Amino acid sequence: MKPIAEAEFALRRERLLEHVRAHGLTGGVLFDDRYVQYFTGFGFLATERPVAFAVNVAGEMAVFVPEFEVDRVRAETAFERVESYPEYPGLEHPMRIFARVLADMGIAAAGADQDGYPGILGYAGPALSEVTGVAVVGVAPFVESLMVRKSPAEVELIRESARWCEAAHRLLQQYSVPGATEAEASLHAGHEATLAMLAAIGHTGQQSSSDGVSAGYRGQIGQRSSWAHAVAHDIEFKAGDLLVTETSAPIWGYHAELERGMVIGPPSDEMRRLFDHTVAAQQVAFDAFRPGATCADIDDAVLRYFEANDLLGNWRQHVGHGIGLRNHEAPFLDIGDHTPIEPGMVLTIEPGVYASDLGGFRHSDTVVVIEDGIEILTDYPRDLESLTIPA
Amino acid sequence: MKPIAEAEFALRRERLLEHVRAHGLTGGVLFDDRYVQYFTGFGFLATERPVAFAVNVAGEMAVFVPEFEVDRVRAETAFERVESYPEYPGLEHPMRIFARVLADMGIAAAGADQDGYPGILGYAGPALSEVTGVAVVGVAPFVESLMVRKSPAEVELIRESARWCEAAHRLLQQYSVPGATEAEASLHAGHEATLAMLAAIGHTGQQSSSDGVSAGYRGQIGQRSSWAHAVAHDIEFKAGDLLVTETSAPIWGYHAELERGMVIGPPSDEMRRLFDHTVAAQQVAFDAFRPGATCADIDDAVLRYFEANDLLGNWRQHVGHGIGLRNHEAPFLDIGDHTPIEPGMVLTIEPGVYASDLGGFRHSDTVVVIEDGIEILTDYPRDLESLTIPA
């Protein structure tokens, strides 16, 4: 699997520059690690040491990093101009040094994703507008709007991610047996799936040596499966448990999402009823992708299904969210998001049906919007028989 | 291992309230997930769905969460007042709903960690000051200053984290043999160490079922070990490799850090020279913790060691950083940080010695400052013999 090609990064930067020029600005500045990756492919560990990307209206680029990153940046990226500072906080604040780089590039009034480096991990420093003396125009909403529609190359990376989510989920299902714990099942599944992925397609942009494929639970086991964002408790699986899974397998940074509701042992009638509604509600969402629909329309269709089936007491969350370089991103399949659905959008479809006293089910699939509907990128059984684990 | 006791959270909140009252404000508002955890113990998955904590000058508290978190918050926390919104973005923006909660609590002019929920994962929304109509006073620097000195209970959690970093590192060293890959070694080590930790001390606040202990590499293998923040490449170990490791084992959210420089096969004279300087530079830092020293003094002492030994060309990074609920935090052992060293600070001590053409070494240990120096919390060999892996 190849990463995004340099030509595509150049096109993305050109669109950013068009936006910057149209607003009468002299350049663009990005601090967010995902935005830098989106426009350049440069991946780095975001810490309290500022990293920034700058491009002026002539298209000249610079990356700004701590000095210890310079050798790596020269070896692993195509940046011609690599600017650095000795350390953070250092004798002179890195933002002051960065201001001189911007001045040298002719960047005064800048379109920036934020007015300075974000305050992560104890970082503190002056705003960009303070060190340049010029107010900043925010470009984050524009960048987010670019990221919403995925290119064919991006869809291929997400499709590959989906394959490894599927592989990991098969292992997770196999290891989630009564007497095993959520930690045992997920560690086994992630460990095996990651090594299988590396053997099959090699390194695909992982930061740490154990990064790769994961499949597991975030506490949604037994009655806790009714908590859409539970947390782990090292729970031991037992017959009668409802389960909601999660998976992840970033490929050159791009994510698919695959989640399944499952049950251990023969489902009760009530479990079967909730499960059938989960599958049906997801189908309602799939079918709601018609030309001219908005994100809100998809969520509204599912809400009407809940209402028509007397399930509003079992409703907890909207239908889904955008996904790409981040595991959640805009737009949101929510009655409050009126973004028109457009080809190239990649979204999760994951209505859940929850009962506080019993537990809940949620199937999440990742889809790409095409001209006349959607293509489902995650290929994994959705039926109760396939998702029943022998007790 | 018990989490931080409720009485300690109450004391922390009281210090926040003293600060808020001293500034003539009517309450405190926190959006950052680690800050919420610091003052309340409440752990949650921070996403595009806003979560906030509010406390008024009378000490009345509320947590503000998406509706699907309410059941869990009632079951797993002691919050009496749990306020919620249906979904994000929703028909009414959650920040507008939150503004009514604040008004009901009598909070107008607030001390807040930031002016609204941060723009993570596609979140967008109005500033806190916009929805309340009152300017916000930033309290993040004050909160950071509180977090710098750890309580005895915090130090015990970090000490326990150190034990599991040590256990994982022993496994990592055992699995890092020629012919194995960085992924294989780190996945094996993390898998085994996590299950051993859960068996020994049980659940300690992990969010996902596979969270626990990790030990591995971030690309610092062979010549790449000279890149202080490299990234993984699924590298196969071979004789002659220099290695720099990393470990992590959060216990109720608290981190220690243990890293070691290692070598596969008999070290060359040059490797031995760099290694000996790494150990000596770390000892210089240990010895520099004297009453009255500042963070800058520690870094300066090590810089003078580099200078005296003609090693400035091998210098890449400052001595270390604070550590606690985040794996990096203020203060920084850097010539630019003039924070006085005080008992209760927990810091990493990790000068590295790097040669671009050969590789680098870095030992990172976690220490707590005591009245007359430091106590080293991470107990792992530092000598070359112990850290040489048979080729």
Interface residues (C-beta under 8 A of the other chain):
Chain A: G43 F44 L45 T47 E48 P66 E67 F68 E69 D71 R72 E87 Y88 P89 G90 L91 E92 H93 Q114 P118 G119 L121 G122 A124 A140 P141 E144 T181 E182 A183 E184 A185 S186 L187 H188 G190 H191 T194 L195 L198 G202 H203 G205 Q206 Q207 S208 S209 S210 D211 G212 S214 G216 Y217 R218 G219 R224 S226 W227 A228 H229 A230 V231 A232 H233 D234 E246 R316 Q317 H318 H321 G322 R326 N327 H328 E329 A330 P331 F332 D334 I335 G336 D337 Y354 S356
Chain B: G43 F44 L45 T47 E48 P66 E67 F68 E69 D71 R72 E87 Y88 P89 G90 L91 E92 H93 Q114 P118 G119 L121 G122 A124 A140 P141 E144 T181 E182 A183 E184 A185 S186 L187 H188 G190 H191 T194 L195 L198 G202 H203 G205 Q206 Q207 S208 S209 S210 D211 G212 S214 G216 Y217 R218 G219 R224 S226 W227 A228 H229 A230 V231 A232 H233 D234 E246 R316 Q317 H318 H321 G322 R326 N327 H328 E329 A330 P331 F332 D334 I335 G336 D337 Y354 S356
